[in-house]
């Protein structure tokens, strides 16, 4: 995952949520190289989250950055969900917001055990 791009997208989350959720004639938008880059990084990050096969440092940086904006981790989950067809693929899948919180809780528990 391109961490710098992920951080930029999180920082500009209001803009990217509007773009990712755009309706109507979006074919030109979807052809844009920057749009493709952003959707690729969010999709890859989301896939790693759902598979629970994610670099812990990457996860911590992304969550820390998300916690610094209004909406926090929920905004990060919205960005990821806006790029995925998760709901169409598996209606029983755990929402990204819940996955993020579960991993965050597990990390906190591990930190407490190590202290």
TORTOR-441879 format. One line per field, with one value per atom (N, C-alpha, C): x, y, z; residue in one letter; atom name. Coordinates in nm, 2 decimals. Each point is the difference from the previous one (the first is absolute). Last residue first. Example, Ala and Ser with C-alpha at 12.3 -4.5 7.8 and 13.67 -1.06 7.14 Angstrom:
% TORTOR-441879
u <- 1.28,0.09,-0.08,0.03,-0.09,0.09
v <- -0.22,0.11,0.11,-0.57,0.12,0.12
w <- 0.71,0.00,0.08,-0.01,0.00,0.00
aa <- S,S,S,A,A,A
at <- N,CA,C,N,CA,C
END
This chain:
% TORTOR-441879
u <- 0.30,0.04,0.00,-0.15,0.14,0.05,-0.46,0.06,0.15,-0.26,-0.02,0.07,0.00,0.08,-0.01,-0.28,0.13,0.10,-0.45,0.01,0.14,-0.10,0.00,0.02,-0.06,0.13,0.02,-0.42,0.10,0.14,-0.35,-0.02,0.11,-0.02,0.05,-0.01,-0.18,0.14,0.06,-0.46,0.04,0.15,-0.20,-0.01,0.05,-0.02,0.10,0.00,-0.34,0.14,0.10,-0.43,0.01,0.14,-0.11,0.01,0.02,-0.10,0.14,0.02,-0.39,0.03,0.14,-0.13,0.01,0.03,-0.26,0.13,-0.01,-0.36,0.03,0.14,-0.17,-0.09,0.03,0.31,-0.03,-0.09,0.11,0.07,-0.05,-0.16,-0.05,0.06,0.15,-0.14,-0.06,0.44,-0.01,-0.14,0.26,-0.13,-0.03,0.34,-0.02,-0.14,0.17,0.08,-0.03,-0.19,-0.04,0.07,0.11,-0.12,-0.05,0.38,0.03,-0.13,-0.04,0.09,0.02,-0.23,-0.08,0.08,0.23,-0.08,-0.09,0.26,0.08,-0.08,-0.22,0.03,0.09,-0.10,-0.12,0.03,0.32,0.01,-0.12,0.01,0.10,0.00,-0.26,-0.06,0.09,0.23,-0.14,-0.06,0.52,-0.09,-0.14,0.40,0.03,-0.10,0.01,-0.05,0.02,0.17,-0.15,-0.05,0.46,-0.04,-0.15,0.16,0.04,-0.04,-0.07,-0.10,0.04,0.31,-0.13,-0.11,0.42,0.02,-0.14,0.02,0.01,0.01,0.01,-0.13,0.00,0.41,-0.09,-0.14,0.30,0.04,-0.08,-0.08,-0.04,0.04,-0.11,0.12,-0.05,-0.32,0.04,0.13,-0.38,0.14,0.05,-0.46,0.08,0.14,-0.38,0.07,0.08,-0.23,-0.10,0.07,0.28,-0.08,-0.09,0.23,0.09,-0.07,-0.24,0.02,0.09,-0.05,-0.13,0.01,0.36,-0.01,-0.12,0.03,0.11,0.00,-0.30,-0.04,0.10,0.11,-0.11,-0.05,0.32,0.06,-0.10,-0.15,0.09,0.06,-0.26,-0.09,0.09,0.23,-0.06,-0.09,0.21,0.10,-0.07,-0.27,0.04,0.10,-0.12,-0.11,0.03,0.31,0.00,-0.11,0.03,0.10,0.01,-0.45,0.10,0.11,-0.43,0.12,0.12,-0.43,0.05,0.13,-0.25,0.06,0.07,-0.26,0.13,0.07,-0.42,0.10,0.13,-0.44,0.13,0.11,-0.54,0.11,0.14,-0.37,-0.02,0.11,0.08,-0.09,-0.01,0.37,-0.06,-0.10,0.31,-0.14,-0.08,0.47,-0.02,-0.15,0.14,0.04,-0.04,-0.07,-0.09,0.03,0.29,-0.13,-0.10,0.43,0.00,-0.13,0.05,0.01,-0.01,0.02,-0.13,0.00,0.41,-0.11,-0.14,0.51,-0.10,-0.12,0.34,0.00,-0.10,0.07,-0.07,-0.01,0.24,-0.14,-0.08,0.47,-0.05,-0.15,0.23,-0.01,-0.06,0.08,-0.10,-0.02,0.36,-0.13,-0.11,0.42,-0.01,-0.13,0.11,-0.04,-0.02,-0.05,0.08,-0.05,0.00,-0.08,0.09
v <- -0.43,0.10,-0.06,-0.24,0.02,0.09,-0.08,-0.13,0.02,0.35,-0.01,-0.13,0.07,0.10,-0.01,-0.27,-0.05,0.10,0.13,-0.11,-0.06,0.33,0.06,-0.11,-0.14,0.06,0.06,-0.18,-0.10,0.05,0.30,-0.05,-0.11,0.18,0.10,-0.05,-0.27,0.00,0.10,0.01,-0.13,-0.01,0.37,0.01,-0.13,0.01,0.10,0.00,-0.26,-0.06,0.09,0.17,-0.10,-0.07,0.31,0.07,-0.10,-0.17,0.04,0.07,-0.36,0.13,0.04,-0.51,0.10,0.13,-0.39,0.05,0.10,-0.24,-0.03,0.05,0.04,0.08,-0.03,-0.02,-0.08,0.08,0.16,-0.13,-0.09,0.45,-0.09,-0.14,0.33,-0.03,-0.09,0.16,-0.10,-0.04,0.28,-0.05,-0.11,0.46,-0.14,-0.04,0.45,-0.06,-0.15,0.26,0.07,-0.06,-0.14,-0.06,0.07,0.17,-0.13,-0.06,0.42,0.01,-0.14,0.03,0.05,0.00,-0.10,-0.11,0.04,0.34,-0.10,-0.12,0.31,0.06,-0.10,-0.11,-0.02,0.06,0.06,-0.13,-0.02,0.49,-0.10,-0.12,0.44,-0.12,-0.12,0.46,-0.01,-0.13,0.00,0.07,-0.02,-0.21,0.14,0.08,-0.48,0.06,0.15,-0.24,0.01,0.05,-0.08,0.11,0.02,-0.37,0.12,0.12,-0.42,0.03,0.13,-0.15,0.04,0.03,-0.16,0.14,0.04,-0.44,0.10,0.14,-0.36,0.01,0.11,-0.11,0.06,0.03,-0.26,0.14,0.08,-0.46,0.07,0.14,-0.31,0.04,0.09,-0.39,0.14,0.03,-0.37,-0.02,0.14,-0.13,0.01,-0.03,0.05,-0.13,-0.01,0.40,-0.11,-0.14,0.39,0.00,-0.12,0.06,-0.05,0.01,0.16,-0.14,-0.06,0.47,-0.06,-0.16,0.26,0.02,-0.08,0.02,-0.08,0.00,0.29,-0.14,-0.09,0.45,-0.02,-0.15,0.15,0.00,-0.03,0.04,-0.12,-0.01,0.38,-0.12,-0.12,0.39,0.01,-0.12,0.04,-0.02,0.00,0.10,-0.14,-0.03,0.45,-0.08,-0.15,0.28,0.02,-0.07,-0.01,-0.08,0.02,0.04,0.08,-0.08,-0.16,-0.02,0.08,0.03,-0.14,-0.03,0.41,0.00,-0.13,0.03,0.08,0.00,-0.21,-0.07,0.07,0.11,0.00,-0.07,0.19,-0.02,0.01,-0.10,0.06,-0.04,0.05,-0.08,0.07,-0.03,0.07,-0.09,-0.08,-0.03,0.07,0.05,-0.14,-0.04,0.46,-0.05,-0.15,0.21,0.06,-0.06,-0.11,-0.07,0.06,0.19,-0.13,-0.07,0.43,0.01,-0.14,0.02,0.06,0.01,-0.15,-0.10,0.06,0.12,0.07,-0.09,-0.15,0.15,0.07,-0.46,0.02,0.15,-0.11,-0.03,0.02,0.03,0.11,-0.02,-0.36,0.12,0.12,-0.37,-0.03,0.11,0.02,0.03,-0.03,-0.10,0.14,0.04,-0.46,0.07,0.15,-0.43,0.12,0.09,-0.55,0.12,0.12
w <- 2.85,0.11,0.13,-0.38,-0.01,0.11,-0.05,0.04,0.00,-0.17,0.14,0.06,-0.47,0.07,0.15,-0.26,0.00,0.06,-0.04,0.10,0.00,-0.32,0.13,0.11,-0.44,0.02,0.13,-0.12,0.02,0.02,-0.11,0.14,0.03,-0.44,0.09,0.15,-0.34,-0.01,0.10,-0.04,0.06,0.00,-0.21,0.14,0.07,-0.47,0.05,0.15,-0.21,-0.01,0.05,-0.02,0.11,0.00,-0.35,0.13,0.11,-0.43,0.02,0.13,-0.03,-0.06,0.03,-0.05,0.10,-0.06,-0.27,0.03,0.11,-0.24,0.14,0.05,-0.46,0.09,0.15,-0.45,0.12,0.09,-0.44,0.00,0.11,-0.05,-0.11,0.00,0.31,0.03,-0.11,-0.06,0.11,0.02,-0.33,-0.02,0.10,0.01,0.00,-0.04,0.08,-0.12,-0.01,0.35,-0.13,-0.12,0.45,-0.05,-0.13,0.21,-0.04,-0.06,0.19,-0.12,-0.05,0.40,-0.11,-0.13,0.40,-0.04,-0.12,0.20,-0.07,-0.05,0.26,-0.13,-0.08,0.45,-0.08,-0.14,0.34,-0.07,-0.09,0.14,0.04,-0.09,0.05,-0.04,0.03,-0.07,0.05,-0.06,0.07,-0.08,0.06,0.17,0.00,-0.09,0.03,0.13,0.01,-0.38,0.00,0.13,-0.02,-0.09,-0.01,0.24,0.07,-0.08,-0.19,0.10,0.07,-0.32,-0.06,0.10,0.15,-0.06,-0.06,0.18,0.10,-0.05,-0.31,0.07,0.10,-0.20,-0.09,0.06,0.25,0.00,-0.10,0.03,0.12,-0.01,-0.42,0.07,0.12,-0.19,-0.03,0.08,-0.08,-0.04,-0.04,0.09,0.13,-0.02,-0.32,0.01,0.13,-0.10,0.01,0.01,-0.06,0.13,0.01,-0.40,0.10,0.14,-0.37,-0.01,0.11,-0.03,0.05,-0.01,-0.18,0.15,0.05,-0.46,0.05,0.15,-0.22,-0.02,0.06,-0.01,0.10,-0.01,-0.31,0.13,0.11,-0.46,0.02,0.14,-0.13,0.02,0.02,-0.09,0.13,0.02,-0.42,0.11,0.13,-0.37,0.00,0.11,-0.07,0.05,0.01,-0.21,0.15,0.07,-0.48,0.06,0.15,-0.31,0.05,0.08,-0.18,-0.09,0.05,0.21,0.02,-0.08,-0.07,0.13,0.03,-0.39,-0.01,0.13,0.00,-0.08,-0.02,0.23,0.07,-0.08,0.02,-0.11,0.07,0.35,-0.13,-0.10,0.54,-0.08,-0.14,0.45,-0.11,-0.08,0.39,0.01,-0.12,0.06,0.00,0.00,0.04,-0.13,-0.01,0.41,-0.10,-0.14,0.35,0.02,-0.10,0.01,-0.06,0.02,0.19,-0.14,-0.06,0.46,-0.05,-0.15,0.22,0.00,-0.05,0.04,-0.09,-0.01,0.28,0.03,-0.09,-0.08,0.13,0.03,-0.38,-0.02,0.13,0.02,-0.08,-0.02,0.19,0.10,-0.07,-0.27,0.09,0.10,-0.30,-0.06,0.09,0.16,-0.01,-0.07,0.05,0.13,-0.02,-0.32,-0.01,0.12,-0.03,0.00,0.00
aa <- X,X,X,X,X,X,X,X,X,X,X,X,X,X,X,X,X,X,X,X,X,X,X,X,X,X,X,X,X,X,X,X,X,X,X,X,X,X,X,X,X,X,X,X,X,X,X,X,X,X,X,X,X,X,X,X,X,X,X,X,X,X,X,X,X,X,X,X,X,X,X,X,X,X,X,X,X,X,X,X,X,X,X,X,X,X,X,X,X,X,X,X,X,X,X,X,X,X,X,X,X,X,X,X,X,X,X,X,X,X,X,X,X,X,X,X,X,X,X,X,X,X,X,X,X,X,X,X,X,X,X,X,X,X,X,X,X,X,X,X,X,X,X,X,X,X,X,X,X,X,X,X,X,X,X,X,X,X,X,X,X,X,X,X,X,X,X,X,X,X,X,X,X,X,X,X,X,X,X,X,X,X,X,X,X,X,X,X,X,X,X,X,X,X,X,X,X,X,X,X,X,X,X,X,X,X,X,X,X,X,X,X,X,X,X,X,X,X,X,X,X,X,X,X,X,X,X,X,X,X,X,X,X,X,X,X,X,X,X,X,X,X,X,X,X,X,X,X,X,X,X,X,X,X,X,X,X,X,X,X,X,X,X,X,X,X,X,X,X,X,X,X,X,X,X,X,X,X,X,X,X,X,X,X,X,X,X,X,X,X,X,X,X,X,X,X,X,X,X,X,X,X,X,X,X,X,X,X,X,X,X,X,X,X,X,X,X,X,X,X,X,X,X,X,X,X,X,X,X,X,X,X,X,X,X,X,X,X,X,X,X,X,X,X,X
at <- N,CA,C,N,CA,C,N,CA,C,N,CA,C,N,CA,C,N,CA,C,N,CA,C,N,CA,C,N,CA,C,N,CA,C,N,CA,C,N,CA,C,N,CA,C,N,CA,C,N,CA,C,N,CA,C,N,CA,C,N,CA,C,N,CA,C,N,CA,C,N,CA,C,N,CA,C,N,CA,C,N,CA,C,N,CA,C,N,CA,C,N,CA,C,N,CA,C,N,CA,C,N,CA,C,N,CA,C,N,CA,C,N,CA,C,N,CA,C,N,CA,C,N,CA,C,N,CA,C,N,CA,C,N,CA,C,N,CA,C,N,CA,C,N,CA,C,N,CA,C,N,CA,C,N,CA,C,N,CA,C,N,CA,C,N,CA,C,N,CA,C,N,CA,C,N,CA,C,N,CA,C,N,CA,C,N,CA,C,N,CA,C,N,CA,C,N,CA,C,N,CA,C,N,CA,C,N,CA,C,N,CA,C,N,CA,C,N,CA,C,N,CA,C,N,CA,C,N,CA,C,N,CA,C,N,CA,C,N,CA,C,N,CA,C,N,CA,C,N,CA,C,N,CA,C,N,CA,C,N,CA,C,N,CA,C,N,CA,C,N,CA,C,N,CA,C,N,CA,C,N,CA,C,N,CA,C,N,CA,C,N,CA,C,N,CA,C,N,CA,C,N,CA,C,N,CA,C,N,CA,C,N,CA,C,N,CA,C,N,CA,C,N,CA,C,N,CA,C,N,CA,C,N,CA,C,N,CA,C,N,CA,C,N,CA,C,N,CA,C,N,CA,C,N,CA,C,N,CA,C,N,CA,C,N,CA,C,N,CA,C,N,CA,C,N,CA,C,N,CA,C,N,CA,C,N,CA,C,N,CA,C,N,CA,C,N,CA,C,N,CA,C
END
